[in-house]
Amino acid sequence: MSEREFEITIGADGRVQVHVQGYKGKGCLEAVKLFESIVGEILEQRATSEMYEPEEFVQYHVEQHH
């Protein structure tokens, strides 16, 4: 799994820019929703090439031995 990164820039005018990196497919949209709930309405959104890559599916297998 790749590392997820969030670059947050707050301009002098108070505008917040969030650059999300490391998500393949539309998983980044869920991360952006979190930031939207914190900073407010999204005025503009631009997709990177990662958004158009096949999504990563993570499966966990947990075994417990006694």
Contact map, one row per residue, 1 for C-alpha under 8 A:
111000000000000000000000000000000000000000000000000000000000000000
111100000000000000000110000000000000000000000000000000000000000000
111110000000000000000100000000000000000000000000000000000000000000
011111000000000000011110000000000000000000000000000000000000000000
001111100000000000011100000000000000000000000000000000000000000000
000111110000000001111000000000000000000000000000000000000000000000
000011111000000011110000000000000000000000000000000000000000000000
000001111100000111100000000000000000000000000000000000000000000000
000000111110000111000000000000000000000000000000000000000000000000
000000011111011110000000000000000000000000000000000000000000000000
000000001111111100000000000000000000000000000000000000000000000000
000000000111111000000000000000000000000000000000000000000000000000
000000000011111000000000000000000000000000000000000000000000000000
000000000111111100000000000000000000000000000000000000000000000000
000000000111111110000000000000000000000000000000000000000000000000
000000011110011111000000000000000000001000000000000000000000000000
000000111100001111100000000000000000000000000000000000000000000000
000001111000000111110000000000000000000000000000000000000000000000
000001110000000011111000000000000000000000000000000000000000000000
000111100000000001111110000100110000000000000000000000000000000000
000111000000000000111110000100000000000000000000000000000000000000
011110000000000000011111000000000000000000000000010000000000000000
010100000000000000011111111100000000000000000000011000000000000000
000000000000000000000111111100000000000000000000011111110000000000
000000000000000000000011111100000000000000000000011111110000000000
000000000000000000000011111111000000000000000000001100100000000000
000000000000000000000011111111100000000000000000001000100000000000
000000000000000000011011111111110000000000000000001000000000000000
000000000000000000000000011111111000000000000000000000000000000000
000000000000000000000000011111111100000000000000000000000000000000
000000000000000000010000001111111110000000000000000000000000000000
000000000000000000010000000111111111000000000000000000000000000000
000000000000000000000000000011111111100000000000000000000000000000
000000000000000000000000000001111111110000000000000000000000000000
000000000000000000000000000000111111111100000000000000000000000000
000000000000000000000000000000011111111111000000000000000000000000
000000000000000000000000000000001111111110000000000000000000000000
000000000000000000000000000000000111111100000000000000000000000000
000000000000000100000000000000000011111110000000000000000000000000
000000000000000000000000000000000011111111000000000000000000000000
000000000000000000000000000000000001101111100000000000000000000000
000000000000000000000000000000000001000111111000000000000000000000
000000000000000000000000000000000000000011111000000000000000000000
000000000000000000000000000000000000000001111100000000000000000000
000000000000000000000000000000000000000001111110000000000000000000
000000000000000000000000000000000000000000011111000000000000000000
000000000000000000000000000000000000000000001111111000000000000000
000000000000000000000000000000000000000000000111111100000000000000
000000000000000000000000000000000000000000000011111110000000000000
000000000000000000000111100000000000000000000011111110000000000000
000000000000000000000011111100000000000000000011111110000000000000
000000000000000000000001110000000000000000000001111111000000000000
000000000000000000000001100000000000000000000000111111100000000000
000000000000000000000001100000000000000000000000000111110000000000
000000000000000000000001111000000000000000000000000011111000000000
000000000000000000000001100000000000000000000000000001111100000000
000000000000000000000000000000000000000000000000000000111110000000
000000000000000000000000000000000000000000000000000000011111000000
000000000000000000000000000000000000000000000000000000001111100000
000000000000000000000000000000000000000000000000000000000111110000
000000000000000000000000000000000000000000000000000000000011111000
000000000000000000000000000000000000000000000000000000000001111100
000000000000000000000000000000000000000000000000000000000000111110
000000000000000000000000000000000000000000000000000000000000011111
000000000000000000000000000000000000000000000000000000000000001111
000000000000000000000000000000000000000000000000000000000000000111
